[in-house]
């Protein structure tokens, strides 16, 4: 396994552990899927911008672990039991913990670009607006 893949795996596991620590999805004692399984699926769907049914079917086929990937219906049933307010609160707590961990590694000693969003969203407003970067002209965009 390459170094990049090992680091990616470690970061993914850190994120799943962090989510499992802060965000609990209710489940019966005899549930087939653990909280870690649900969190792993949630992260995979988020990374691939997928939706429950198709995204989890693709994930199941890709990883050959059908016992670790719930159906879309099962996944939604578990996630929908938690209120949005609770999810926001726990994700803010998890984010604070990530920032504390990074600070412990000395990441904030120097300025650095840490994320760039490359999504191309058509923008029809003022081209001089803050945070707007020009792109190819498309149907009335500046």
HELIX and SHEET records of a PDB file:
HELIX    1   1 UNK A    3  UNK A   22  1                                  20    
HELIX    2   2 UNK A   35  UNK A   47  1                                  13    
HELIX    3   3 UNK A   52  UNK A   63  1                                  12    
HELIX    4   4 UNK A   72  UNK A   79  1                                   8    
HELIX    5   5 UNK A   84  UNK A  104  1                                  21    
HELIX    6   6 UNK A  107  UNK A  109  5                                   3    
END                                                                             
